[in-house]
Amino acid sequence: MIRIEPAGAEALLLVLAEQPDEDLPLRITALAEQIRQRLGVQLIDLVPGWTSLLLHYDLLRCNHQQLIEQLTPLLEHWLQQPAPVLSSARLHELPLWYAGEDLPAVAQACGLTEARVIELHSSVEYRVGVIGFAPGFAYLGELDARLALPRRNTPRSLVPAGSLAIAERQTAIYPQASPGGWHLLGRCPWPLFDLQASPPCRLAVGDRVRFVPVDQRTYLAEGGAR
């Protein structure tokens, strides 16, 4: 059942499901576009999540109750719609040098060898579910349950750009150097966010991702940091 909750003076949170599934990110993307077309200038921003959609609205153009009245028929219709098929969705095969500083600790915590951690992580085809936290930061799921670990007790103040990390049942690459609390498994040499590119984000919601293990020499040859 969908819940509509206030999120401050000028925002509403649409809780669309209790648990994510493979099609939900695409359905949320489609819903966001429908709401954008319907509400137009009443909206300031839309922020999709794994199971939710946050709406920031202009108090000078509508209020909480007016927004709910406009959203209700849209949400009822959305519930009956099948998941959209994105013709633009792509498969990305990203090179990954599995030499992250947390790889030994992750292997020990999971009761696995480092080679088995790499095998399990690189054998899965991930789906981009959400892009957020930082420009181009794509949350990928679903991580093999044998690698599921909570976030680090102490986040790092600086994680290098290109770092591949895991937490819970998700994996991601940090597109820029930033703080982070996930476990670092390796490095990708390719930039995931470039303001000069079109589009600037290499990955989009609905895209699929596979990681291809490479050695240090290949990582450097592909543009990795020295």
C-alpha positions as CSV (number, residue, x, y, z in Angstrom):
1,M,0.0,0.0,0.0
2,I,1.3,3.4,-0.9
3,R,1.9,5.9,1.9
4,I,2.1,9.7,1.5
5,E,4.1,11.3,4.3
6,P,5.0,14.9,4.9
7,A,8.8,15.5,4.7
8,G,9.2,19.0,6.0
9,A,7.2,22.2,5.1
10,E,7.6,21.8,1.3
11,A,8.0,18.1,0.6
12,L,6.1,14.9,0.4
13,L,7.5,11.4,0.5
14,L,5.7,8.7,-1.5
15,V,6.5,5.3,0.0
16,L,5.8,3.0,-2.9
17,A,6.9,-0.4,-1.6
18,E,8.3,-2.0,1.5
19,Q,11.0,-3.9,-0.4
20,P,12.7,-3.1,-3.7
21,D,12.4,-5.5,-6.7
22,E,14.0,-5.6,-10.1
23,D,11.3,-3.6,-11.9
24,L,10.6,-1.0,-9.2
25,P,13.4,1.5,-10.1
26,L,12.0,1.6,-13.7
27,R,8.5,2.0,-12.5
28,I,9.5,4.8,-10.1
29,T,11.3,6.5,-12.9
30,A,8.2,6.3,-15.1
31,L,6.1,7.6,-12.2
32,A,8.4,10.6,-11.6
33,E,8.0,11.6,-15.3
34,Q,4.2,11.3,-15.1
35,I,4.2,13.5,-12.0
36,R,6.5,16.0,-13.6
37,Q,4.2,16.3,-16.6
38,R,1.1,16.6,-14.5
39,L,2.3,19.0,-11.8
40,G,4.7,21.1,-13.9
41,V,5.7,24.3,-12.3
42,Q,4.2,23.3,-8.9
43,L,7.2,21.0,-8.5
44,I,10.7,22.1,-7.5
45,D,12.4,18.7,-7.6
46,L,11.8,14.9,-7.7
47,V,14.2,12.6,-5.9
48,P,13.7,8.8,-6.7
49,G,14.8,6.2,-4.1
50,W,14.9,2.4,-4.1
51,T,11.3,2.2,-2.8
52,S,10.2,5.9,-2.6
53,L,9.9,9.2,-4.4
54,L,10.5,12.5,-2.7
55,L,8.6,15.5,-4.1
56,H,9.7,19.1,-3.3
57,Y,7.0,21.6,-4.2
58,D,6.4,25.3,-4.4
59,L,4.3,26.5,-1.5
60,L,3.4,29.6,-3.4
61,R,1.7,27.4,-6.1
62,C,0.1,24.6,-4.1
63,N,-0.3,23.2,-0.6
64,H,0.0,19.8,1.0
65,Q,-3.6,18.8,0.5
66,Q,-3.9,20.1,-3.0
67,L,-0.9,18.1,-4.0
68,I,-2.3,14.9,-2.5
69,E,-5.6,15.4,-4.4
70,Q,-3.7,15.7,-7.7
71,L,-1.4,12.7,-6.9
72,T,-4.1,10.2,-5.8
73,P,-5.5,9.4,-9.3
74,L,-1.9,9.3,-10.7
75,L,-0.9,6.8,-8.1
76,E,-4.0,4.6,-8.6
77,H,-3.3,4.5,-12.3
78,W,0.4,3.8,-11.7
79,L,-0.4,0.7,-9.5
80,Q,-2.1,-0.9,-12.5
81,Q,0.7,-0.2,-15.0
82,P,3.3,-2.8,-15.9
83,A,7.0,-2.1,-15.7
84,P,8.1,0.0,-18.7
85,V,10.7,-1.4,-21.1
86,L,13.6,1.0,-21.5
87,S,14.9,0.7,-25.0
88,S,17.9,2.9,-24.0
89,A,19.0,0.6,-21.1
90,R,22.5,-0.7,-21.7
91,L,24.9,-3.3,-20.5
92,H,28.2,-1.9,-19.2
93,E,31.2,-4.1,-18.7
94,L,33.5,-2.2,-16.4
95,P,37.2,-3.2,-15.8
96,L,37.9,-3.6,-12.1
97,W,41.2,-4.1,-10.4
98,Y,40.3,-6.0,-7.2
99,A,43.0,-4.6,-4.9
100,G,40.9,-2.6,-2.5
101,E,42.3,-2.1,1.0
102,D,39.2,-3.8,2.6
103,L,39.4,-7.0,0.5
104,P,41.3,-9.1,3.1
105,A,38.9,-8.0,5.9
106,V,35.8,-8.6,3.8
107,A,37.1,-12.1,2.9
108,Q,37.7,-12.8,6.6
109,A,34.4,-11.5,7.7
110,C,32.5,-13.5,5.1
111,G,34.5,-16.7,5.8
112,L,35.8,-16.8,2.2
113,T,39.1,-16.5,0.4
114,E,39.9,-13.3,-1.4
115,A,39.7,-15.1,-4.7
116,R,36.2,-16.3,-3.9
117,V,35.1,-12.8,-2.9
118,I,36.3,-11.6,-6.3
119,E,34.6,-14.5,-8.1
120,L,31.2,-13.9,-6.3
121,H,31.3,-10.1,-6.9
122,S,32.3,-10.3,-10.5
123,S,29.9,-13.1,-11.5
124,V,26.7,-11.1,-10.9
125,E,25.0,-8.8,-13.5
126,Y,23.8,-5.8,-11.5
127,R,21.0,-3.4,-12.2
128,V,21.3,0.4,-11.6
129,G,18.5,1.1,-9.2
130,V,19.1,4.7,-8.0
131,I,21.6,7.5,-8.7
132,G,22.2,9.8,-5.8
133,F,24.5,10.7,-2.8
134,A,26.9,12.3,-5.3
135,P,26.7,13.1,-9.0
136,G,27.0,9.8,-10.9
137,F,27.0,7.6,-7.8
138,A,25.0,4.6,-9.0
139,Y,23.6,2.2,-6.5
140,L,23.8,-1.3,-7.9
141,G,21.9,-4.4,-6.8
142,E,21.7,-7.1,-5.8
143,L,24.9,-8.2,-4.2
144,D,25.4,-11.9,-3.5
145,A,24.1,-12.6,0.1
146,R,27.4,-14.3,1.0
147,L,29.1,-10.9,0.6
148,A,26.5,-8.9,2.6
149,L,28.1,-6.8,5.3
150,P,26.9,-3.7,7.3
151,R,28.7,-0.4,6.6
152,R,32.0,0.2,8.3
153,N,31.8,1.3,12.0
154,T,34.0,4.3,11.2
155,P,33.5,5.9,7.8
156,R,36.6,7.2,5.9
157,S,36.9,10.9,5.5
158,L,38.2,10.4,1.9
159,V,37.5,7.6,-0.5
160,P,39.5,7.9,-3.8
161,A,37.5,8.4,-7.0
162,G,36.9,5.1,-8.9
163,S,36.8,3.0,-5.7
164,L,34.5,0.0,-5.9
165,A,32.7,-0.7,-2.6
166,I,30.0,-2.9,-1.0
167,A,27.6,-2.5,1.9
168,E,24.5,-4.5,2.8
169,R,23.2,-6.0,-0.5
170,Q,24.5,-3.2,-2.7
171,T,27.7,-2.3,-4.6
172,A,28.8,1.0,-6.1
173,I,31.8,3.0,-7.5
174,Y,32.6,6.3,-6.0
175,P,32.6,8.7,-9.1
176,Q,34.5,11.5,-7.1
177,A,36.7,11.5,-4.1
178,S,34.4,11.8,-1.1
179,P,33.7,10.5,2.4
180,G,32.3,7.0,2.5
181,G,31.5,4.2,4.9
182,W,31.4,1.2,2.5
183,H,34.0,-1.6,2.2
184,L,36.5,-1.0,-0.6
185,L,37.2,-4.0,-2.9
186,G,38.9,-2.4,-5.8
187,R,39.3,0.3,-8.4
188,C,37.7,1.1,-11.8
189,P,39.9,3.1,-14.2
190,W,37.0,4.6,-16.1
191,P,35.3,7.9,-15.0
192,L,31.6,7.5,-14.2
193,F,30.8,11.2,-14.2
194,D,32.1,13.8,-16.6
195,L,30.5,17.2,-16.9
196,Q,32.0,17.6,-20.4
197,A,30.3,14.3,-21.6
198,S,26.8,14.0,-22.9
199,P,25.2,12.6,-20.8
200,P,27.6,13.3,-17.9
201,C,26.6,10.1,-16.1
202,R,28.0,6.9,-17.7
203,L,25.3,4.8,-15.9
204,A,21.5,5.4,-15.9
205,V,18.7,3.9,-14.0
206,G,17.7,0.5,-15.5
207,D,21.2,-0.1,-17.0
208,R,23.0,-3.4,-16.2
209,V,26.6,-3.6,-15.0
210,R,29.1,-6.4,-15.0
211,F,32.6,-6.1,-13.5
212,V,35.5,-7.6,-15.4
213,P,38.5,-8.4,-13.2
214,V,41.8,-7.0,-14.6
215,D,45.3,-6.9,-13.3
216,Q,47.2,-3.7,-12.2
217,R,48.9,-3.3,-15.6
218,T,45.6,-3.3,-17.4
219,Y,44.1,-1.0,-14.8
220,L,46.9,1.5,-15.4
221,A,46.7,1.1,-19.2
222,E,43.0,1.9,-19.1
223,G,43.6,5.2,-17.3
224,G,43.7,4.2,-13.6
225,A,45.4,6.5,-11.1
226,R,49.1,5.9,-10.6
